[in-house]
Amino acid sequence: MNFTQNIHIGWFILAAIIGISSFVVLLWLLAKVVRWAKRRPAGAYVILAIFPLISLLPIPHSEIKKLQRVKQEQVQQKEQSGEPETEDDKPAV
């Protein structure tokens, strides 16, 4: 006896409806979260902190090195231009 003979078309349609509606609700919720984060800067920080946790793919090590190099270049440019150091520029201890 074949496994597919036991599955009725009604169950397949029900599963498809549930899957599609779940996808639509997920998109709607994500759109609401983005709008909320745009209105509240503190909310944006929360969202930025949560999204990497749900990421499926890790950030490659080469990309992290590139970001660190860009940060160092920005600090060097500020030091060379002679701008006074602000609270944001100071390293966290």
Biopython code that builds the backbone (N, CA, C, O; Angstrom):
import numpy as np
from Bio.PDB.StructureBuilder import StructureBuilder

atoms = [
    (1, "MET", "N", (0.851, -1.173, 0.000)),
    (1, "MET", "CA", (0.000, 0.000, 0.000)),
    (1, "MET", "C", (0.896, 1.235, 0.000)),
    (1, "MET", "O", (1.871, 1.312, 0.747)),
    (2, "ASN", "N", (0.558, 2.167, -0.826)),
    (2, "ASN", "CA", (1.332, 3.396, -0.979)),
    (2, "ASN", "C", (0.904, 4.416, 0.077)),
    (2, "ASN", "O", (-0.279, 4.528, 0.397)),
    (3, "PHE", "N", (1.871, 5.154, 0.611)),
    (3, "PHE", "CA", (1.576, 6.150, 1.653)),
    (3, "PHE", "C", (0.665, 7.253, 1.138)),
    (3, "PHE", "O", (-0.205, 7.725, 1.870)),
    (4, "THR", "N", (0.847, 7.667, -0.099)),
    (4, "THR", "CA", (0.063, 8.780, -0.642)),
    (4, "THR", "C", (-1.398, 8.419, -0.852)),
    (4, "THR", "O", (-2.231, 9.312, -1.007)),
    (5, "GLN", "N", (-1.723, 7.159, -0.859)),
    (5, "GLN", "CA", (-3.120, 6.772, -1.017)),
    (5, "GLN", "C", (-3.935, 7.116, 0.216)),
    (5, "GLN", "O", (-5.150, 7.297, 0.124)),
    (6, "ASN", "N", (-3.290, 7.209, 1.361)),
    (6, "ASN", "CA", (-3.995, 7.511, 2.602)),
    (6, "ASN", "C", (-4.236, 9.005, 2.811)),
    (6, "ASN", "O", (-5.067, 9.387, 3.635)),
    (7, "ILE", "N", (-3.526, 9.841, 2.082)),
    (7, "ILE", "CA", (-3.674, 11.281, 2.246)),
    (7, "ILE", "C", (-4.774, 11.766, 1.308)),
    (7, "ILE", "O", (-4.719, 11.551, 0.098)),
    (8, "HIS", "N", (-5.755, 12.414, 1.883)),
    (8, "HIS", "CA", (-6.852, 12.934, 1.080)),
    (8, "HIS", "C", (-6.502, 14.332, 0.580)),
    (8, "HIS", "O", (-5.713, 15.039, 1.207)),
    (9, "ILE", "N", (-7.081, 14.724, -0.536)),
    (9, "ILE", "CA", (-6.804, 16.029, -1.129)),
    (9, "ILE", "C", (-7.240, 17.155, -0.185)),
    (9, "ILE", "O", (-6.664, 18.243, -0.224)),
    (10, "GLY", "N", (-8.216, 16.919, 0.637)),
    (10, "GLY", "CA", (-8.690, 17.929, 1.586)),
    (10, "GLY", "C", (-7.622, 18.328, 2.583)),
    (10, "GLY", "O", (-7.482, 19.505, 2.917)),
    (11, "TRP", "N", (-6.861, 17.339, 3.063)),
    (11, "TRP", "CA", (-5.782, 17.624, 4.008)),
    (11, "TRP", "C", (-4.671, 18.423, 3.344)),
    (11, "TRP", "O", (-4.072, 19.306, 3.958)),
    (12, "PHE", "N", (-4.403, 18.103, 2.080)),
    (12, "PHE", "CA", (-3.381, 18.842, 1.343)),
    (12, "PHE", "C", (-3.800, 20.300, 1.164)),
    (12, "PHE", "O", (-2.992, 21.210, 1.346)),
    (13, "ILE", "N", (-5.059, 20.515, 0.809)),
    (13, "ILE", "CA", (-5.559, 21.887, 0.636)),
    (13, "ILE", "C", (-5.520, 22.632, 1.963)),
    (13, "ILE", "O", (-5.141, 23.803, 2.007)),
    (14, "LEU", "N", (-5.906, 21.969, 3.034)),
    (14, "LEU", "CA", (-5.873, 22.598, 4.358)),
    (14, "LEU", "C", (-4.447, 22.987, 4.743)),
    (14, "LEU", "O", (-4.221, 24.080, 5.262)),
    (15, "ALA", "N", (-3.498, 22.111, 4.495)),
    (15, "ALA", "CA", (-2.100, 22.417, 4.803)),
    (15, "ALA", "C", (-1.598, 23.578, 3.958)),
    (15, "ALA", "O", (-0.857, 24.428, 4.453)),
    (16, "ALA", "N", (-1.992, 23.625, 2.688)),
    (16, "ALA", "CA", (-1.583, 24.726, 1.810)),
    (16, "ALA", "C", (-2.175, 26.046, 2.287)),
    (16, "ALA", "O", (-1.485, 27.065, 2.289)),
    (17, "ILE", "N", (-3.424, 26.044, 2.684)),
    (17, "ILE", "CA", (-4.070, 27.266, 3.175)),
    (17, "ILE", "C", (-3.384, 27.741, 4.453)),
    (17, "ILE", "O", (-3.123, 28.934, 4.608)),
    (18, "ILE", "N", (-3.094, 26.826, 5.360)),
    (18, "ILE", "CA", (-2.420, 27.194, 6.610)),
    (18, "ILE", "C", (-1.026, 27.736, 6.321)),
    (18, "ILE", "O", (-0.616, 28.735, 6.914)),
    (19, "GLY", "N", (-0.298, 27.096, 5.424)),
    (19, "GLY", "CA", (1.050, 27.557, 5.083)),
    (19, "GLY", "C", (1.050, 28.932, 4.443)),
    (19, "GLY", "O", (1.847, 29.791, 4.818)),
    (20, "ILE", "N", (0.173, 29.148, 3.488)),
    (20, "ILE", "CA", (0.109, 30.444, 2.806)),
    (20, "ILE", "C", (-0.337, 31.534, 3.761)),
    (20, "ILE", "O", (0.235, 32.624, 3.766)),
    (21, "SER", "N", (-1.357, 31.254, 4.575)),
    (21, "SER", "CA", (-1.827, 32.277, 5.513)),
    (21, "SER", "C", (-0.759, 32.587, 6.569)),
    (21, "SER", "O", (-0.631, 33.735, 6.993)),
    (22, "SER", "N", (0.000, 31.588, 6.995)),
    (22, "SER", "CA", (1.084, 31.838, 7.950)),
    (22, "SER", "C", (2.150, 32.736, 7.338)),
    (22, "SER", "O", (2.672, 33.627, 8.007)),
    (23, "PHE", "N", (2.473, 32.507, 6.077)),
    (23, "PHE", "CA", (3.451, 33.327, 5.382)),
    (23, "PHE", "C", (2.973, 34.772, 5.257)),
    (23, "PHE", "O", (3.751, 35.702, 5.469)),
    (24, "VAL", "N", (1.706, 34.966, 4.919)),
    (24, "VAL", "CA", (1.146, 36.318, 4.787)),
    (24, "VAL", "C", (1.148, 37.024, 6.141)),
    (24, "VAL", "O", (1.494, 38.203, 6.221)),
    (25, "VAL", "N", (0.770, 36.322, 7.194)),
    (25, "VAL", "CA", (0.766, 36.920, 8.535)),
    (25, "VAL", "C", (2.195, 37.275, 8.957)),
    (25, "VAL", "O", (2.410, 38.321, 9.570)),
    (26, "LEU", "N", (3.158, 36.432, 8.644)),
    (26, "LEU", "CA", (4.557, 36.715, 8.966)),
    (26, "LEU", "C", (5.034, 37.978, 8.252)),
    (26, "LEU", "O", (5.681, 38.825, 8.868)),
    (27, "LEU", "N", (4.726, 38.114, 6.971)),
    (27, "LEU", "CA", (5.102, 39.321, 6.229)),
    (27, "LEU", "C", (4.439, 40.562, 6.830)),
    (27, "LEU", "O", (5.073, 41.610, 6.952)),
    (28, "TRP", "N", (3.170, 40.443, 7.203)),
    (28, "TRP", "CA", (2.451, 41.573, 7.793)),
    (28, "TRP", "C", (3.095, 41.966, 9.126)),
    (28, "TRP", "O", (3.273, 43.153, 9.401)),
    (29, "LEU", "N", (3.441, 40.979, 9.950)),
    (29, "LEU", "CA", (4.078, 41.274, 11.237)),
    (29, "LEU", "C", (5.444, 41.923, 11.050)),
    (29, "LEU", "O", (5.790, 42.859, 11.772)),
    (30, "LEU", "N", (6.216, 41.438, 10.094)),
    (30, "LEU", "CA", (7.526, 42.036, 9.840)),
    (30, "LEU", "C", (7.389, 43.481, 9.373)),
    (30, "LEU", "O", (8.185, 44.336, 9.763)),
    (31, "ALA", "N", (6.390, 43.761, 8.545)),
    (31, "ALA", "CA", (6.158, 45.133, 8.099)),
    (31, "ALA", "C", (5.781, 46.022, 9.287)),
    (31, "ALA", "O", (6.236, 47.162, 9.372)),
    (32, "LYS", "N", (4.960, 45.515, 10.198)),
    (32, "LYS", "CA", (4.584, 46.282, 11.397)),
    (32, "LYS", "C", (5.810, 46.559, 12.268)),
    (32, "LYS", "O", (5.961, 47.665, 12.788)),
    (33, "VAL", "N", (6.672, 45.578, 12.430)),
    (33, "VAL", "CA", (7.872, 45.738, 13.246)),
    (33, "VAL", "C", (8.792, 46.791, 12.636)),
    (33, "VAL", "O", (9.363, 47.609, 13.357)),
    (34, "VAL", "N", (8.938, 46.776, 11.322)),
    (34, "VAL", "CA", (9.799, 47.759, 10.664)),
    (34, "VAL", "C", (9.228, 49.161, 10.836)),
    (34, "VAL", "O", (9.972, 50.098, 11.127)),
    (35, "ARG", "N", (7.914, 49.319, 10.659)),
    (35, "ARG", "CA", (7.295, 50.644, 10.861)),
    (35, "ARG", "C", (7.467, 51.118, 12.299)),
    (35, "ARG", "O", (7.736, 52.295, 12.537)),
    (36, "TRP", "N", (7.314, 50.208, 13.256)),
    (36, "TRP", "CA", (7.478, 50.565, 14.664)),
    (36, "TRP", "C", (8.921, 50.996, 14.940)),
    (36, "TRP", "O", (9.157, 51.971, 15.653)),
    (37, "ALA", "N", (9.872, 50.271, 14.377)),
    (37, "ALA", "CA", (11.278, 50.587, 14.608)),
    (37, "ALA", "C", (11.658, 51.918, 13.971)),
    (37, "ALA", "O", (12.507, 52.633, 14.502)),
    (38, "LYS", "N", (11.048, 52.258, 12.848)),
    (38, "LYS", "CA", (11.352, 53.542, 12.205)),
    (38, "LYS", "C", (10.835, 54.711, 13.022)),
    (38, "LYS", "O", (11.441, 55.783, 13.016)),
    (39, "ARG", "N", (9.734, 54.525, 13.720)),
    (39, "ARG", "CA", (9.167, 55.612, 14.534)),
    (39, "ARG", "C", (9.917, 55.805, 15.847)),
    (39, "ARG", "O", (9.910, 56.903, 16.402)),
    (40, "ARG", "N", (10.550, 54.777, 16.340)),
    (40, "ARG", "CA", (11.229, 54.839, 17.638)),
    (40, "ARG", "C", (12.680, 54.401, 17.479)),
    (40, "ARG", "O", (12.950, 53.235, 17.192)),
    (41, "PRO", "N", (13.616, 55.332, 17.665)),
    (41, "PRO", "CA", (15.026, 54.952, 17.537)),
    (41, "PRO", "C", (15.436, 53.834, 18.504)),
    (41, "PRO", "O", (16.238, 52.968, 18.154)),
    (42, "ALA", "N", (14.886, 53.858, 19.708)),
    (42, "ALA", "CA", (15.228, 52.797, 20.659)),
    (42, "ALA", "C", (14.712, 51.454, 20.148)),
    (42, "ALA", "O", (15.362, 50.425, 20.329)),
    (43, "GLY", "N", (13.556, 51.468, 19.517)),
    (43, "GLY", "CA", (13.007, 50.245, 18.933)),
    (43, "GLY", "C", (13.885, 49.705, 17.827)),
    (43, "GLY", "O", (14.008, 48.492, 17.657)),
    (44, "ALA", "N", (14.492, 50.600, 17.078)),
    (44, "ALA", "CA", (15.376, 50.171, 16.004)),
    (44, "ALA", "C", (16.578, 49.423, 16.577)),
    (44, "ALA", "O", (17.031, 48.437, 15.995)),
    (45, "TYR", "N", (17.087, 49.883, 17.701)),
    (45, "TYR", "CA", (18.210, 49.180, 18.328)),
    (45, "TYR", "C", (17.799, 47.773, 18.771)),
    (45, "TYR", "O", (18.572, 46.823, 18.650)),
    (46, "VAL", "N", (16.583, 47.657, 19.282)),
    (46, "VAL", "CA", (16.097, 46.347, 19.710)),
    (46, "VAL", "C", (15.997, 45.414, 18.510)),
    (46, "VAL", "O", (16.420, 44.259, 18.571)),
    (47, "ILE", "N", (15.434, 45.926, 17.421)),
    (47, "ILE", "CA", (15.281, 45.111, 16.219)),
    (47, "ILE", "C", (16.655, 44.714, 15.676)),
    (47, "ILE", "O", (16.863, 43.563, 15.293)),
    (48, "LEU", "N", (17.587, 45.659, 15.644)),
    (48, "LEU", "CA", (18.927, 45.342, 15.159)),
    (48, "LEU", "C", (19.618, 44.310, 16.047)),
    (48, "LEU", "O", (20.466, 43.553, 15.575)),
    (49, "ALA", "N", (19.261, 44.279, 17.315)),
    (49, "ALA", "CA", (19.856, 43.302, 18.220)),
    (49, "ALA", "C", (19.231, 41.920, 18.044)),
    (49, "ALA", "O", (19.897, 40.908, 18.261)),
    (50, "ILE", "N", (17.961, 41.870, 17.653)),
    (50, "ILE", "CA", (17.256, 40.591, 17.544)),
    (50, "ILE", "C", (17.499, 39.911, 16.204)),
    (50, "ILE", "O", (17.678, 38.694, 16.161)),
    (51, "PHE", "N", (17.509, 40.671, 15.103)),
    (51, "PHE", "CA", (17.606, 40.052, 13.783)),
    (51, "PHE", "C", (18.857, 39.197, 13.582)),
    (51, "PHE", "O", (18.749, 38.144, 12.953)),
    (52, "PRO", "N", (20.028, 39.577, 14.071)),
    (52, "PRO", "CA", (21.167, 38.661, 13.905)),
    (52, "PRO", "C", (20.977, 37.334, 14.636)),
    (52, "PRO", "O", (21.559, 36.321, 14.249)),
    (53, "LEU", "N", (20.177, 37.338, 15.675)),
    (53, "LEU", "CA", (19.955, 36.102, 16.420)),
    (53, "LEU", "C", (19.122, 35.110, 15.620)),
    (53, "LEU", "O", (19.247, 33.899, 15.805)),
    (54, "ILE", "N", (18.260, 35.626, 14.720)),
    (54, "ILE", "CA", (17.429, 34.726, 13.935)),
    (54, "ILE", "C", (18.009, 34.473, 12.551)),
    (54, "ILE", "O", (17.382, 33.821, 11.716)),
    (55, "SER", "N", (19.191, 34.984, 12.318)),
    (55, "SER", "CA", (19.828, 34.791, 11.018)),
    (55, "SER", "C", (20.217, 33.329, 10.843)),
    (55, "SER", "O", (20.699, 32.683, 11.774)),
    (56, "LEU", "N", (19.998, 32.823, 9.636)),
    (56, "LEU", "CA", (20.345, 31.440, 9.352)),
    (56, "LEU", "C", (21.808, 31.279, 8.975)),
    (56, "LEU", "O", (22.407, 30.233, 9.223)),
    (57, "LEU", "N", (22.384, 32.317, 8.373)),
    (57, "LEU", "CA", (23.761, 32.233, 7.924)),
    (57, "LEU", "C", (24.639, 33.137, 8.780)),
    (57, "LEU", "O", (24.298, 34.301, 8.988)),
    (58, "PRO", "N", (25.745, 32.635, 9.271)),
    (58, "PRO", "CA", (26.638, 33.474, 10.075)),
    (58, "PRO", "C", (27.362, 34.499, 9.202)),
    (58, "PRO", "O", (27.489, 34.311, 7.992)),
    (59, "ILE", "N", (27.827, 35.565, 9.812)),
    (59, "ILE", "CA", (28.589, 36.578, 9.093)),
    (59, "ILE", "C", (29.986, 36.030, 8.853)),
    (59, "ILE", "O", (30.652, 35.603, 9.796)),
    (60, "PRO", "N", (30.440, 36.035, 7.600)),
    (60, "PRO", "CA", (31.781, 35.498, 7.322)),
    (60, "PRO", "C", (32.865, 36.305, 8.036)),
    (60, "PRO", "O", (32.732, 37.513, 8.230)),
    (61, "HIS", "N", (33.933, 35.617, 8.420)),
    (61, "HIS", "CA", (35.026, 36.249, 9.154)),
    (61, "HIS", "C", (35.665, 37.364, 8.331)),
    (61, "HIS", "O", (36.101, 38.374, 8.884)),
    (62, "SER", "N", (35.719, 37.183, 7.005)),
    (62, "SER", "CA", (36.317, 38.215, 6.154)),
    (62, "SER", "C", (35.514, 39.514, 6.208)),
    (62, "SER", "O", (36.092, 40.600, 6.150)),
    (63, "GLU", "N", (34.191, 39.414, 6.317)),
    (63, "GLU", "CA", (33.354, 40.620, 6.400)),
    (63, "GLU", "C", (33.575, 41.333, 7.729)),
    (63, "GLU", "O", (33.586, 42.563, 7.774)),
    (64, "ILE", "N", (33.749, 40.589, 8.790)),
    (64, "ILE", "CA", (34.005, 41.194, 10.100)),
    (64, "ILE", "C", (35.336, 41.941, 10.060)),
    (64, "ILE", "O", (35.449, 43.045, 10.594)),
    (65, "LYS", "N", (36.345, 41.334, 9.423)),
    (65, "LYS", "CA", (37.643, 42.003, 9.305)),
    (65, "LYS", "C", (37.530, 43.289, 8.497)),
    (65, "LYS", "O", (38.159, 44.291, 8.837)),
    (66, "LYS", "N", (36.731, 43.272, 7.426)),
    (66, "LYS", "CA", (36.540, 44.476, 6.607)),
    (66, "LYS", "C", (35.901, 45.589, 7.437)),
    (66, "LYS", "O", (36.315, 46.745, 7.349)),
    (67, "LEU", "N", (34.900, 45.246, 8.236)),
    (67, "LEU", "CA", (34.239, 46.248, 9.078)),
    (67, "LEU", "C", (35.212, 46.835, 10.095)),
    (67, "LEU", "O", (35.211, 48.044, 10.330)),
    (68, "GLN", "N", (36.037, 45.990, 10.696)),
    (68, "GLN", "CA", (37.015, 46.483, 11.664)),
    (68, "GLN", "C", (38.028, 47.398, 10.991)),
    (68, "GLN", "O", (38.433, 48.405, 11.572)),
    (69, "ARG", "N", (38.439, 47.063, 9.777)),
    (69, "ARG", "CA", (39.393, 47.897, 9.042)),
    (69, "ARG", "C", (38.770, 49.255, 8.701)),
    (69, "ARG", "O", (39.436, 50.285, 8.805)),
    (70, "VAL", "N", (37.501, 49.260, 8.298)),
    (70, "VAL", "CA", (36.822, 50.515, 7.983)),
    (70, "VAL", "C", (36.716, 51.392, 9.227)),
    (70, "VAL", "O", (36.921, 52.603, 9.149)),
    (71, "LYS", "N", (36.398, 50.793, 10.368)),
    (71, "LYS", "CA", (36.325, 51.551, 11.620)),
    (71, "LYS", "C", (37.679, 52.161, 11.971)),
    (71, "LYS", "O", (37.756, 53.321, 12.376)),
    (72, "GLN", "N", (38.746, 51.379, 11.815)),
    (72, "GLN", "CA", (40.083, 51.891, 12.120)),
    (72, "GLN", "C", (40.451, 53.038, 11.181)),
    (72, "GLN", "O", (41.066, 54.016, 11.604)),
    (73, "GLU", "N", (40.074, 52.919, 9.905)),
    (73, "GLU", "CA", (40.359, 53.990, 8.954)),
    (73, "GLU", "C", (39.614, 55.268, 9.317)),
    (73, "GLU", "O", (40.158, 56.365, 9.193)),
    (74, "GLN", "N", (38.370, 55.126, 9.766)),
    (74, "GLN", "CA", (37.601, 56.302, 10.171)),
    (74, "GLN", "C", (38.237, 56.981, 11.372)),
    (74, "GLN", "O", (38.310, 58.208, 11.426)),
    (75, "VAL", "N", (38.698, 56.190, 12.336)),
    (75, "VAL", "CA", (39.349, 56.764, 13.517)),
    (75, "VAL", "C", (40.631, 57.473, 13.109)),
    (75, "VAL", "O", (40.923, 58.559, 13.610)),
    (76, "GLN", "N", (41.401, 56.869, 12.202)),
    (76, "GLN", "CA", (42.644, 57.484, 11.743)),
    (76, "GLN", "C", (42.365, 58.789, 11.000)),
    (76, "GLN", "O", (43.104, 59.761, 11.160)),
    (77, "GLN", "N", (41.308, 58.821, 10.190)),
    (77, "GLN", "CA", (40.961, 60.040, 9.458)),
    (77, "GLN", "C", (40.566, 61.157, 10.426)),
    (77, "GLN", "O", (40.921, 62.316, 10.217)),
    (78, "LYS", "N", (39.830, 60.805, 11.489)),
    (78, "LYS", "CA", (39.447, 61.817, 12.471)),
    (78, "LYS", "C", (40.671, 62.342, 13.207)),
    (78, "LYS", "O", (40.772, 63.538, 13.478)),
    (79, "GLU", "N", (41.605, 61.443, 13.530)),
    (79, "GLU", "CA", (42.825, 61.870, 14.225)),
    (79, "GLU", "C", (43.662, 62.774, 13.337)),
    (79, "GLU", "O", (44.241, 63.745, 13.823)),
    (80, "GLN", "N", (43.738, 62.480, 12.066)),
    (80, "GLN", "CA", (44.532, 63.276, 11.142)),
    (80, "GLN", "C", (43.899, 64.633, 10.874)),
    (80, "GLN", "O", (44.604, 65.621, 10.668)),
    (81, "SER", "N", (42.569, 64.683, 10.876)),
    (81, "SER", "CA", (41.905, 65.955, 10.598)),
    (81, "SER", "C", (41.934, 66.878, 11.815)),
    (81, "SER", "O", (41.694, 68.078, 11.683)),
    (82, "GLY", "N", (42.221, 66.338, 12.987)),
    (82, "GLY", "CA", (42.343, 67.150, 14.190)),
    (82, "GLY", "C", (41.016, 67.492, 14.846)),
    (82, "GLY", "O", (40.942, 68.439, 15.629)),
    (83, "GLU", "N", (39.972, 66.742, 14.542)),
    (83, "GLU", "CA", (38.685, 66.992, 15.172)),
    (83, "GLU", "C", (38.756, 66.594, 16.646)),
    (83, "GLU", "O", (39.431, 65.626, 16.995)),
    (84, "PRO", "N", (38.056, 67.345, 17.520)),
    (84, "PRO", "CA", (38.064, 66.957, 18.937)),
    (84, "PRO", "C", (37.300, 65.668, 19.133)),
    (84, "PRO", "O", (36.337, 65.392, 18.418)),
    (85, "GLU", "N", (37.734, 64.873, 20.108)),
    (85, "GLU", "CA", (37.117, 63.587, 20.360)),
    (85, "GLU", "C", (35.817, 63.785, 21.117)),
    (85, "GLU", "O", (35.772, 64.535, 22.092)),
    (86, "THR", "N", (34.748, 63.112, 20.670)),
    (86, "THR", "CA", (33.455, 63.188, 21.336)),
    (86, "THR", "C", (33.234, 61.929, 22.162)),
    (86, "THR", "O", (34.050, 61.007, 22.140)),
    (87, "GLU", "N", (32.124, 61.901, 22.888)),
    (87, "GLU", "CA", (31.805, 60.733, 23.713)),
    (87, "GLU", "C", (31.628, 59.487, 22.869)),
    (87, "GLU", "O", (31.977, 58.389, 23.303)),
    (88, "ASP", "N", (31.076, 59.645, 21.639)),
    (88, "ASP", "CA", (30.836, 58.483, 20.780)),
    (88, "ASP", "C", (32.139, 57.898, 20.255)),
    (88, "ASP", "O", (32.197, 56.707, 19.948)),
    (89, "ASP", "N", (33.168, 58.697, 20.149)),
    (89, "ASP", "CA", (34.442, 58.245, 19.585)),
    (89, "ASP", "C", (35.274, 57.453, 20.584)),
    (89, "ASP", "O", (36.130, 56.659, 20.194)),
    (90, "LYS", "N", (35.024, 57.668, 21.872)),
    (90, "LYS", "CA", (35.844, 57.019, 22.887)),
    (90, "LYS", "C", (35.537, 55.521, 22.934)),
    (90, "LYS", "O", (34.372, 55.132, 22.850)),
    (91, "PRO", "N", (36.545, 54.689, 23.065)),
    (91, "PRO", "CA", (36.298, 53.236, 23.129)),
    (91, "PRO", "C", (35.620, 52.859, 24.442)),
    (91, "PRO", "O", (35.839, 53.477, 25.484)),
    (92, "ALA", "N", (34.794, 51.826, 24.352)),
    (92, "ALA", "CA", (34.090, 51.341, 25.553)),
    (92, "ALA", "C", (35.068, 50.568, 26.425)),
    (92, "ALA", "O", (35.888, 49.800, 25.921)),
    (93, "VAL", "N", (34.977, 50.772, 27.720)),
    (93, "VAL", "CA", (35.881, 50.102, 28.646)),
    (93, "VAL", "C", (35.170, 48.981, 29.344)),
    (93, "VAL", "O", (35.767, 48.291, 30.170)),
]
sb = StructureBuilder()
sb.init_structure("model")
sb.init_model(0)
sb.init_chain("A")
sb.init_seg("    ")
for serial, (resi, resn, name, xyz) in enumerate(atoms, 1):
    if name == "N":
        sb.init_residue(resn, " ", resi, " ")
    sb.init_atom(name, np.array(xyz, "f"), 0.0, 1.0, " ", f" {name:<3s}", serial, name[0])
structure = sb.get_structure()
